[in-house]
Amino acid sequence: MKTDFKNFKEIKLELRRLDLERQIATEEFKALKGDIKQDLKPLNWVQTVVEYTGKIGSLVLMKKMFK
């Protein structure tokens, strides 16, 4: 971080940059929070279980076919 400023314009510019970085971080946090909420919904868990069950079922079926 820059600590030696030559005039008030540089200070204002640095404060503006830091404020924009803070706003960006806040928006990224909000998006992450929404993603986590979506991932923890029960319907998503059921869908994941069904997908894995289908994969395992197909492997077991193929194994029985080749025995």
C-alpha positions in Angstrom: 0.0 0.0 0.0 1.2 3.5 -0.8 1.9 5.5 2.3 3.6 8.6 1.1 1.3 11.0 -0.7 2.4 14.2 -2.4 -1.0 16.0 -2.5 -4.6 15.7 -1.5 -5.6 14.5 -5.0 -3.5 11.3 -4.5 -5.1 10.7 -1.1 -8.6 11.1 -2.6 -7.7 8.8 -5.4 -6.4 6.1 -3.0 -9.5 6.4 -0.8 -11.7 6.1 -3.9 -9.8 3.0 -5.0 -10.1 1.4 -1.6 -13.8 2.2 -1.5 -14.3 0.5 -4.9 -12.3 -2.5 -3.8 -14.5 -2.8 -0.6 -17.7 -2.6 -2.8 -16.4 -5.3 -5.1 -15.6 -7.5 -2.1 -19.1 -6.9 -0.6 -20.8 -7.9 -3.9 -18.6 -11.0 -4.3 -19.5 -12.0 -0.7 -23.2 -11.6 -1.5 -22.9 -13.8 -4.6 -21.0 -16.4 -2.6 -23.8 -16.3 0.1 -26.4 -16.9 -2.6 -24.4 -19.8 -4.1 -24.1 -21.4 -0.7 -27.8 -21.0 0.0 -28.6 -22.6 -3.4 -26.2 -25.5 -2.7 -27.7 -26.3 0.7 -31.3 -26.6 -0.5 -32.7 -30.1 0.0 -33.7 -30.5 -3.7 -30.0 -30.1 -4.7 -29.1 -32.9 -2.3 -31.7 -35.2 -3.7 -30.6 -34.5 -7.3 -26.9 -35.2 -6.3 -28.0 -38.5 -4.6 -30.0 -39.5 -7.7 -27.0 -38.8 -10.0 -24.6 -40.8 -7.9 -27.1 -43.7 -7.6 -27.5 -43.7 -11.3 -23.8 -43.9 -11.9 -23.3 -46.7 -9.3 -26.4 -48.5 -10.6 -25.0 -48.5 -14.1 -21.6 -49.8 -12.9 -23.3 -52.6 -11.1 -25.4 -53.5 -14.1 -22.3 -53.5 -16.4 -20.5 -55.7 -13.9 -23.4 -58.2 -13.8 -23.5 -58.2 -17.6 -19.9 -59.1 -18.0 -19.8 -61.9 -15.4 
